Amino acid sequence: MLDLEAAATWIDERLARAGSFRTGPLESVRVRPWGEVARAETDRGTVWLKAPGRTTAFEVPLYDLLARRIPDLILDPIAIDPGRGWVLLPEGGQPLGETSEGEELAAGMRAAVARYAGVQRQLSDDVDELIAIGVEDMRPQAMPARFDQALAAGERYAEELGNDHDRASLDRIRAERERFEALCDDLAKRPGGASLDHNDLHPWNVLGNPREPESLRFYDWGDSVVAHPFAAMLVPLGFAARRSPEELVRARNAYLAEFRDLGSHGELVETLELACRVAKVARALIWERALLAGPAAERSDEDFARAPLATLESFLDDSYVGGA
């Protein structure tokens, strides 16, 4: 839990350096196993203090890197304190998921994934720094070992809370180990250098006006990993697929248009589908990371506890975005 008094003092010091001041108390508004968020009013609007937990502590230095590289595509921090593990952010407006619906929301997400492709291309030279600050390595070469980790997480759940269906699913998943490794080998040979995979790119993590693509910015980097760039499309294309198969194709094509210099459209589509299949294992491990960050009571909650296995099961789905 945040020490709100100490945090308020720190915020006041940082605001003063920026020529601003707090006009209301600092209040904790969200506490999760993987971090806490607090809010305060200032003479220039609301500010937000984010304090990631131990499993997502990399998000603080990640904000520093992003502020240096892509300040116009994120909430540009007011202040960062890596020692305390705090980042102070300005008000960023409402997310697309709260301001839009229907075709407007779909169009906003198509613009968002195209804009995110630009983020990835700009950060492709920063992979070593990303890994050095603690962003987990989910590049194709690392994924066979990650498959084993995800399988072990599923086995822990099955042993503690699972049933016959879960154990049968694990047998089916275990039998896919060799195929998964072949997919990773294939993906490693494909075009597209590794970059930052937001890993949770849905309409509630995109801020801005859907009718003004240049206003769109990205938020909440706590699930991020380093991966093949196309792996980042697992979540947003899963959202598009739930709208319609046609919307899936439109969103996919909007994203891939930013990579058209890397190969033919058909080749890029094949690579994207491959990357998304491999990314399901990374998503399973992110659920496991969240689970391990929480108290024992949450680990015994069936829906939460089963999330790593449920996500890993999606690798058996015929759809490359199934289960996203």
C-alpha positions as CSV (number, residue, x, y, z in Angstrom):
1,M,0.0,0.0,0.0
2,L,1.1,3.5,-0.8
3,D,2.2,5.8,2.1
4,L,-0.1,8.6,0.9
5,E,1.5,11.2,3.1
6,A,5.0,10.6,1.7
7,A,3.6,10.3,-1.8
8,A,1.7,13.6,-1.4
9,T,4.9,15.3,-0.3
10,W,6.8,13.9,-3.3
11,I,4.0,15.0,-5.7
12,D,4.1,18.6,-4.2
13,E,7.8,18.8,-4.8
14,R,7.5,17.6,-8.4
15,L,4.6,19.8,-9.2
16,A,6.4,22.8,-7.8
17,R,9.3,22.2,-10.2
18,A,6.8,22.2,-13.0
19,G,5.2,25.5,-11.8
20,S,2.0,23.8,-10.5
21,F,0.5,22.9,-7.1
22,R,-2.0,20.5,-5.6
23,T,-5.5,21.7,-4.8
24,G,-6.9,18.6,-3.2
25,P,-5.9,15.5,-1.2
26,L,-4.1,12.5,-2.7
27,E,-6.6,9.6,-2.7
28,S,-6.0,6.0,-3.6
29,V,-8.5,5.0,-6.2
30,R,-7.3,1.5,-7.3
31,V,-5.4,-1.2,-5.5
32,R,-4.4,-4.4,-7.3
33,P,-1.9,-7.1,-6.6
34,W,0.3,-5.7,-9.4
35,G,0.1,-2.0,-8.4
36,E,-1.8,0.9,-7.0
37,V,-3.1,4.2,-8.5
38,A,-3.8,7.4,-6.6
39,R,-5.3,10.7,-7.8
40,A,-5.1,14.3,-6.8
41,E,-6.5,17.6,-8.2
42,T,-4.1,20.4,-9.1
43,D,-4.4,23.9,-10.5
44,R,-3.9,22.4,-13.9
45,G,-6.2,19.4,-13.6
46,T,-6.0,15.9,-12.3
47,V,-2.8,14.1,-11.8
48,W,-2.3,10.3,-11.3
49,L,0.3,8.5,-9.3
50,K,1.0,5.0,-10.4
51,A,3.0,2.7,-8.2
52,P,3.5,-0.7,-9.9
53,G,4.1,-3.7,-7.7
54,R,7.2,-5.9,-7.6
55,T,6.2,-8.0,-10.6
56,T,5.6,-4.9,-12.8
57,A,8.2,-2.6,-11.4
58,F,9.7,-2.3,-14.9
59,E,6.9,0.0,-15.9
60,V,8.5,3.0,-14.1
61,P,11.8,2.9,-16.0
62,L,9.8,1.9,-19.1
63,Y,7.9,5.2,-18.9
64,D,11.3,7.0,-18.8
65,L,12.3,5.3,-22.0
66,L,9.0,5.9,-23.7
67,A,9.1,9.6,-22.7
68,R,12.5,9.9,-24.4
69,R,11.5,8.1,-27.5
70,I,7.7,8.6,-28.1
71,P,6.4,11.4,-25.8
72,D,3.6,12.2,-28.2
73,L,2.2,8.7,-28.1
74,I,2.0,8.2,-24.3
75,L,1.0,10.1,-21.3
76,D,4.2,12.1,-21.0
77,P,5.1,11.8,-17.3
78,I,5.3,14.8,-15.0
79,A,7.9,13.0,-12.8
80,I,9.5,9.6,-12.5
81,D,11.2,8.2,-9.4
82,P,12.7,4.7,-10.1
83,G,14.0,4.4,-6.6
84,R,10.5,4.6,-5.1
85,G,8.9,3.0,-8.1
86,W,6.5,5.9,-8.7
87,V,5.5,7.7,-11.9
88,L,3.3,10.8,-11.9
89,L,1.1,11.2,-15.0
90,P,-1.1,14.0,-16.3
91,E,-4.8,13.6,-17.1
92,G,-5.0,11.9,-20.4
93,G,-8.7,12.1,-21.2
94,Q,-11.1,9.2,-21.6
95,P,-10.4,5.9,-23.3
96,L,-12.0,4.9,-26.5
97,G,-14.0,2.2,-24.7
98,E,-15.8,4.8,-22.7
99,T,-16.4,7.5,-25.4
100,S,-17.2,5.4,-28.5
101,E,-19.2,2.5,-29.6
102,G,-20.2,0.7,-32.8
103,E,-18.5,1.7,-36.0
104,E,-16.9,4.8,-34.4
105,L,-15.2,2.5,-31.8
106,A,-14.1,0.1,-34.5
107,A,-12.7,2.9,-36.6
108,G,-10.9,4.3,-33.6
109,M,-9.2,0.9,-32.9
110,R,-8.2,0.6,-36.6
111,A,-6.5,3.9,-36.3
112,A,-5.0,2.9,-33.0
113,V,-3.4,-0.3,-34.2
114,A,-1.9,1.6,-37.2
115,R,-0.5,4.2,-34.8
116,Y,0.8,1.5,-32.6
117,A,2.7,0.0,-35.5
118,G,4.6,3.3,-35.7
119,V,5.4,2.9,-32.0
120,Q,6.9,-0.5,-32.6
121,R,9.0,0.6,-35.5
122,Q,10.4,3.5,-33.5
123,L,11.3,1.2,-30.6
124,S,12.9,-1.6,-32.6
125,D,16.4,-0.4,-31.8
126,D,15.7,-0.2,-28.1
127,V,15.2,-4.0,-27.4
128,D,18.4,-4.3,-25.4
129,E,17.4,-1.4,-23.1
130,L,13.9,-2.8,-22.8
131,I,15.2,-6.1,-21.6
132,A,17.7,-4.5,-19.3
133,I,15.0,-2.5,-17.4
134,G,13.1,-5.7,-16.8
135,V,10.6,-6.0,-19.7
136,E,10.3,-9.8,-20.1
137,D,11.8,-11.4,-23.1
138,M,9.1,-13.2,-25.2
139,R,11.0,-13.2,-28.5
140,P,10.6,-16.3,-30.6
141,Q,13.8,-17.9,-29.5
142,A,12.8,-17.6,-25.9
143,M,9.3,-19.0,-26.3
144,P,9.9,-22.8,-26.2
145,A,11.2,-22.3,-22.6
146,R,8.2,-20.0,-21.9
147,F,5.9,-22.8,-23.1
148,D,7.3,-25.0,-20.4
149,Q,6.8,-22.3,-17.8
150,A,3.2,-21.8,-18.9
151,L,2.6,-25.5,-18.9
152,A,4.0,-25.7,-15.3
153,A,1.6,-22.9,-14.3
154,G,-1.3,-24.9,-15.7
155,E,-0.1,-28.0,-13.9
156,R,0.0,-26.2,-10.6
157,Y,-3.6,-25.1,-11.0
158,A,-4.7,-28.6,-12.0
159,E,-3.0,-30.1,-9.0
160,E,-4.6,-27.6,-6.5
161,L,-8.0,-26.8,-8.0
162,G,-8.4,-28.6,-11.3
163,N,-10.7,-31.3,-12.5
164,D,-10.6,-34.1,-15.1
165,H,-11.3,-31.6,-17.9
166,D,-8.3,-29.5,-16.9
167,R,-6.0,-32.5,-16.8
168,A,-7.2,-33.6,-20.2
169,S,-6.5,-30.1,-21.6
170,L,-3.0,-30.2,-20.2
171,D,-2.4,-33.5,-21.9
172,R,-3.5,-32.0,-25.2
173,I,-1.4,-28.9,-24.6
174,R,1.7,-30.9,-23.6
175,A,1.4,-32.9,-26.8
176,E,1.7,-29.6,-28.8
177,R,5.2,-28.8,-27.4
178,E,7.1,-30.0,-30.5
179,R,4.7,-28.1,-32.9
180,F,5.0,-25.0,-30.8
181,E,8.7,-25.1,-31.0
182,A,8.5,-25.4,-34.8
183,L,6.2,-22.4,-34.9
184,C,8.7,-20.4,-32.9
185,D,11.6,-21.4,-35.2
186,D,9.5,-20.4,-38.2
187,L,8.6,-17.0,-36.6
188,A,12.2,-16.3,-35.8
189,K,13.1,-16.5,-39.5
190,R,10.3,-14.1,-40.5
191,P,10.6,-10.4,-41.2
192,G,9.9,-7.9,-38.4
193,G,12.5,-7.2,-35.7
194,A,11.5,-7.6,-32.1
195,S,9.9,-4.6,-30.3
196,L,7.6,-3.6,-27.5
197,D,4.4,-5.6,-27.3
198,H,1.9,-3.7,-25.2
199,N,0.2,-7.1,-24.6
200,D,-3.1,-5.6,-23.5
201,L,-4.0,-3.3,-26.3
202,H,-7.8,-2.9,-26.0
203,P,-10.1,0.1,-26.2
204,W,-9.8,1.0,-22.5
205,N,-6.0,1.4,-22.9
206,V,-6.2,3.8,-25.8
207,L,-6.9,7.5,-25.0
208,G,-8.1,10.2,-27.4
209,N,-10.6,11.1,-30.0
210,P,-11.5,8.2,-32.4
211,R,-12.1,10.8,-35.1
212,E,-8.7,12.3,-34.7
213,P,-6.1,9.6,-35.1
214,E,-3.2,11.9,-34.3
215,S,-4.7,12.4,-30.8
216,L,-4.6,8.7,-29.9
217,R,-2.1,7.7,-27.1
218,F,-1.4,4.5,-25.3
219,Y,-1.7,3.8,-21.6
220,D,-1.1,1.0,-19.0
221,W,2.2,-0.7,-19.9
222,G,2.3,-3.2,-17.1
223,D,1.7,-6.2,-19.3
224,S,4.3,-5.3,-21.8
225,V,6.9,-7.8,-23.1
226,V,9.5,-7.8,-25.8
227,A,8.3,-10.0,-28.7
228,H,7.9,-10.2,-32.5
229,P,6.0,-6.9,-33.2
230,F,2.9,-8.7,-34.7
231,A,2.3,-10.5,-31.4
232,A,0.9,-7.2,-30.1
233,M,-2.2,-7.8,-32.3
234,L,-3.5,-10.8,-30.4
235,V,-5.6,-8.7,-28.1
236,P,-6.9,-5.9,-30.5
237,L,-7.7,-8.4,-33.3
238,G,-9.5,-10.6,-30.8
239,F,-11.6,-7.5,-30.0
240,A,-12.2,-6.9,-33.7
241,A,-13.1,-10.5,-34.3
242,R,-15.8,-10.4,-31.7
243,R,-17.4,-7.5,-33.7
244,S,-17.3,-9.4,-37.0
245,P,-14.9,-11.4,-39.3
246,E,-14.9,-8.5,-41.6
247,E,-13.8,-6.1,-38.9
248,L,-11.0,-8.5,-38.0
249,V,-9.7,-8.3,-41.6
250,R,-10.0,-4.5,-41.7
251,A,-8.1,-4.0,-38.4
252,R,-5.5,-6.5,-39.4
253,N,-4.9,-4.8,-42.8
254,A,-4.8,-1.3,-41.1
255,Y,-1.9,-2.6,-38.9
256,L,0.0,-4.5,-41.6
257,A,-0.1,-1.5,-44.0
258,E,2.6,0.1,-41.8
259,F,4.9,-2.9,-42.4
260,R,4.3,-3.3,-46.2
261,D,8.0,-2.7,-46.9
262,L,8.8,-6.0,-45.2
263,G,7.1,-8.3,-47.6
264,S,4.0,-9.1,-49.6
265,H,0.6,-8.7,-48.0
266,G,0.2,-12.5,-48.0
267,E,3.5,-13.1,-46.3
268,L,2.7,-10.5,-43.7
269,V,-0.7,-12.1,-43.0
270,E,1.0,-15.5,-42.5
271,T,3.5,-14.0,-40.1
272,L,0.9,-12.1,-38.1
273,E,-1.2,-15.3,-37.6
274,L,2.0,-17.2,-36.6
275,A,3.0,-14.4,-34.1
276,C,-0.5,-14.3,-32.5
277,R,-0.5,-18.1,-32.0
278,V,2.9,-17.9,-30.3
279,A,1.7,-14.9,-28.2
280,K,-1.0,-16.9,-26.5
281,V,1.7,-18.5,-24.4
282,A,3.1,-15.0,-23.4
283,R,-0.5,-14.0,-22.4
284,A,-0.8,-17.1,-20.2
285,L,2.4,-16.2,-18.4
286,I,1.2,-12.6,-17.8
287,W,-1.9,-14.0,-16.1
288,E,0.4,-16.2,-14.0
289,R,2.5,-13.2,-13.1
290,A,-0.6,-11.3,-11.9
291,L,-1.7,-14.4,-10.0
292,L,1.6,-14.7,-8.2
293,A,1.6,-11.0,-7.2
294,G,-1.6,-11.4,-5.3
295,P,-2.5,-12.9,-1.9
296,A,-3.3,-16.5,-1.4
297,A,-7.0,-15.7,-1.2
298,E,-6.9,-14.6,-4.8
299,R,-4.9,-17.6,-5.9
300,S,-7.8,-19.7,-4.6
301,D,-10.4,-17.8,-6.6
302,E,-11.3,-20.3,-9.3
303,D,-11.8,-17.9,-12.3
304,F,-8.6,-15.9,-11.5
305,A,-6.6,-19.0,-10.6
306,R,-7.6,-20.8,-13.8
307,A,-6.8,-17.8,-16.1
308,P,-3.3,-19.0,-17.1
309,L,-4.6,-22.4,-18.0
310,A,-7.6,-21.0,-19.8
311,T,-5.3,-18.7,-21.9
312,L,-2.9,-21.6,-22.6
313,E,-5.9,-23.7,-23.8
314,S,-6.5,-21.1,-26.5
315,F,-3.4,-22.3,-28.3
316,L,-5.6,-25.3,-29.2
317,D,-8.2,-23.1,-30.8
318,D,-8.5,-23.1,-34.6
319,S,-8.5,-19.3,-34.7
320,Y,-5.2,-17.5,-34.3
321,V,-7.0,-14.9,-32.1
322,G,-9.2,-17.4,-30.3
323,G,-9.2,-16.9,-26.5
324,A,-7.7,-13.4,-26.7
